[in-house]
Amino acid sequence: MSGSGVDPTADSAGSIHLEVRDLRVHYDGIQAVHGVSFNVHRGEIVTLIGANGAGKTSILRAISGLIPYDGSVSFAGRDLRGVPAHRIVGLGMAHVPEGRGIFGNLTVRENLRLATWQRRDRQASDRDLTRVLGIFPRLGERLDQVSGTLSGGEQQMLAVGRALMSRSSLLLLDEPSMGLAPRLVREIFGVIEDINRAGTTVLLVEQNANMALHIASRACVLETGRVILSGPAKELLGDARVRDAYLGA
């Protein structure tokens, strides 16, 4: 286990899908992220945990090209410096933001189809839609329902489903359990595991540290924009500092 921000075991297994090095983010002269570094390997779930204000959301927004940053981010071996957000999506990275970001005035079907607007292969898009509805059968029952009338859990399913429609190989998830009842939290986390087992790499930001650490391969713990601990998720589950601060133990 490390407090440096780079898991010492991280380069030993699998190909690096996402590499973040010395990431720094400023807002109006205030530094929100201080030199964060970590890797995500192909096929992993890696989780970032920490309290509100720890810098987790800023890290995801920087990785997906939504805010400027210093340091380096590379995805599938490509340096993302200066690459606009829509191009990053086209490279195979999808970001499900905190608050879900769905279009509430559009139907479920229209929201899902929006993720394929750049593609010309309608048959492949139809196959992707069938796959997403297989993962989220409840969405199939509500395809023509206006998305703003869905429950919170259904809206979260729609947000994840729309990201999958983009054929992403890396999924960035920001607080997928926020505002959901415990039963739906378990359901959403089960779906994240299913998506990962089907081949999608996941970088998960989550305040529900217990659930996140139970499904993740590795984790980083953040405080005030710095990684203070990193390592295998099972080890962090057993760490007294993590239990005391984040697991209510």
ChimeraX attribute file (.defattr): number of C-alpha atoms within 10 A of each C-alpha:
attribute: neighborCount
match mode: 1-to-1
recipient: residues
	/A:1	17
	/A:2	15
	/A:3	15
	/A:4	16
	/A:5	23
	/A:6	23
	/A:7	20
	/A:8	13
	/A:9	13
	/A:10	18
	/A:11	14
	/A:12	9
	/A:13	9
	/A:14	12
	/A:15	15
	/A:16	19
	/A:17	19
	/A:18	22
	/A:19	19
	/A:20	19
	/A:21	17
	/A:22	17
	/A:23	21
	/A:24	23
	/A:25	23
	/A:26	15
	/A:27	12
	/A:28	6
	/A:29	7
	/A:30	8
	/A:31	13
	/A:32	20
	/A:33	27
	/A:34	17
	/A:35	18
	/A:36	23
	/A:37	21
	/A:38	23
	/A:39	22
	/A:40	26
	/A:41	24
	/A:42	20
	/A:43	20
	/A:44	22
	/A:45	26
	/A:46	27
	/A:47	26
	/A:48	27
	/A:49	27
	/A:50	24
	/A:51	17
	/A:52	12
	/A:53	14
	/A:54	20
	/A:55	25
	/A:56	28
	/A:57	20
	/A:58	22
	/A:59	22
	/A:60	22
	/A:61	19
	/A:62	21
	/A:63	27
	/A:64	23
	/A:65	20
	/A:66	13
	/A:67	16
	/A:68	15
	/A:69	22
	/A:70	16
	/A:71	14
	/A:72	17
	/A:73	24
	/A:74	17
	/A:75	20
	/A:76	18
	/A:77	12
	/A:78	12
	/A:79	13
	/A:80	19
	/A:81	16
	/A:82	9
	/A:83	11
	/A:84	13
	/A:85	20
	/A:86	13
	/A:87	13
	/A:88	17
	/A:89	19
	/A:90	14
	/A:91	17
	/A:92	17
	/A:93	26
	/A:94	27
	/A:95	26
	/A:96	24
	/A:97	19
	/A:98	16
	/A:99	15
	/A:100	20
	/A:101	13
	/A:102	21
	/A:103	16
	/A:104	14
	/A:105	13
	/A:106	15
	/A:107	20
	/A:108	28
	/A:109	19
	/A:110	17
	/A:111	22
	/A:112	27
	/A:113	17
	/A:114	14
	/A:115	19
	/A:116	21
	/A:117	11
	/A:118	9
	/A:119	11
	/A:120	9
	/A:121	9
	/A:122	11
	/A:123	9
	/A:124	12
	/A:125	20
	/A:126	14
	/A:127	12
	/A:128	20
	/A:129	21
	/A:130	15
	/A:131	15
	/A:132	23
	/A:133	17
	/A:134	12
	/A:135	16
	/A:136	17
	/A:137	13
	/A:138	13
	/A:139	23
	/A:140	16
	/A:141	11
	/A:142	15
	/A:143	16
	/A:144	13
	/A:145	16
	/A:146	17
	/A:147	23
	/A:148	15
	/A:149	12
	/A:150	17
	/A:151	11
	/A:152	18
	/A:153	20
	/A:154	20
	/A:155	22
	/A:156	26
	/A:157	23
	/A:158	27
	/A:159	24
	/A:160	28
	/A:161	24
	/A:162	26
	/A:163	26
	/A:164	26
	/A:165	23
	/A:166	24
	/A:167	20
	/A:168	18
	/A:169	19
	/A:170	30
	/A:171	24
	/A:172	24
	/A:173	25
	/A:174	23
	/A:175	21
	/A:176	26
	/A:177	25
	/A:178	17
	/A:179	13
	/A:180	16
	/A:181	12
	/A:182	10
	/A:183	9
	/A:184	16
	/A:185	18
	/A:186	14
	/A:187	15
	/A:188	20
	/A:189	17
	/A:190	13
	/A:191	16
	/A:192	22
	/A:193	16
	/A:194	13
	/A:195	18
	/A:196	20
	/A:197	13
	/A:198	10
	/A:199	13
	/A:200	21
	/A:201	25
	/A:202	26
	/A:203	24
	/A:204	24
	/A:205	27
	/A:206	24
	/A:207	21
	/A:208	18
	/A:209	23
	/A:210	17
	/A:211	15
	/A:212	24
	/A:213	24
	/A:214	14
	/A:215	19
	/A:216	20
	/A:217	18
	/A:218	26
	/A:219	29
	/A:220	29
	/A:221	24
	/A:222	24
	/A:223	17
	/A:224	17
	/A:225	23
	/A:226	23
	/A:227	26
	/A:228	17
	/A:229	21
	/A:230	26
	/A:231	22
	/A:232	19
	/A:233	23
	/A:234	15
	/A:235	14
	/A:236	21
	/A:237	19
	/A:238	10
	/A:239	13
	/A:240	12
	/A:241	13
	/A:242	20
	/A:243	15
	/A:244	10
	/A:245	12
	/A:246	18
	/A:247	15
	/A:248	9
	/A:249	9
